Amino acid sequence: MGKKHVFNAGPCVLPQSVIDNTIEALKDFKGTGVSLLSISHRTKGWDETMDECRALWKEILDIPEGYEVVFLGGGASLEFLYVPMNFLEHKAGYLETGVWAKKALKEAKGLGEAFAVASSADKNYNYIPKGYEIPKDLDYFHITTNNTIYGTEIKEDIDCPVPLIADMSSDILSRRVDVSKYAMIYGGAQKNAGPAGVTFAIVKKDALGKVSRYIPTMLDYRTHIDKLSMFNTPPVFGIFVMNEMLKWLKGLGGIDAIHAINVKKAETLYAEIDRNPLFVGTAAKEDRSIMNVCFVMAEGHEDLQDEFLKFATERDMVGIKGHRSVGGFRASLYNACTQEDVDALVAVMQEFAKIHA
Ligand SMILES: *Cc1c(COP(=O)(O)O)cnc(C)c1O
């Protein structure tokens, strides 16, 4: 069996060093003689891991004063509910750029008045809406910066006249973010920040406390900020691996270093898609994501789709089947996916084209 090139959309590929360090901790957490799976989350060694993880988030993303980072369970899908619970009083606006955005909007509608300010549903979400106006009377405006399924991305931090909230599940830690422009940034860790089972939320503290509803204790960000994500048993395993991921990222040179690597990977693959007569990209060029690259067979070659999937799978490519709502292929180029992985995929696409084009 050759070395696998993993392009899974989530959970994501993790660096080997992160996996190796996790295996060690599973056997013996920090020399305590106790497995990571069995330590008390009230032991000193664990406190240090939590502190380190929080500090690394702040350092790597250059998070300003006045924000706190919390780690929770429930996936990004539960954060969809946290958002209106904590921020919706009168009215909220959402940018509808895909099914994740739609699901987030649905939770807000369940708690109050919420609507799509703009949508790209007319073209199966293959672009980011532009030229829309954000109403000034919203409690918040919600965006999904990277649309994992469709391969579109909002690559800049937009100017917003109301508190801006972003689901950054699948592009967090891939580029520099001006956190000061956001009231809240959240996501599941398993796309680019760690394993499944833990979420992150970067919350501007003074944006909280503005709603009059009763907020259940566990759904109140203030609970988790006050108790430093230890109000209840935190997802110990997930936080440990996330912390290893952040240490790896810092060791690599931090956010600008990884961004340069990510841009190069994406450019390599998009260049091949644009050059290769068998394939065509599905996302609008100006909105192409550097994390999820979506492509289909070009017109006239549709019948080769299953064959290419088989061909690539036999050559150790993992996870390139596109989401069922777009079809074709999707290669997710998250942080731990390497230039070598992308070069290997490109070589397979070229080999396939030599046979069939
Ligand atoms: C995967 C994903 C989600 C859902 O995450 P879960 O942790 O599975 O709930 C939400 N938003 C985006 C952008 C995603 O990619």
The ligand as an ORCA input file, in Angstrom:
! r2SCAN-3c Opt
* xyz 0 1
  C     -18.639     21.110      8.359
  C     -19.207     22.463      8.489
  C     -20.197     22.761      9.437
  C     -20.805     21.701     10.338
  O     -19.881     21.295     11.274
  P     -20.260     20.200     12.391
  O     -19.106     20.342     13.336
  O     -20.303     18.885     11.696
  O     -21.552     20.562     13.012
  C     -20.632     24.061      9.528
  N     -20.136     25.026      8.744
  C     -19.190     24.783      7.811
  C     -18.690     25.906      6.975
  C     -18.698     23.488      7.664
  O     -17.754     23.253      6.745
*
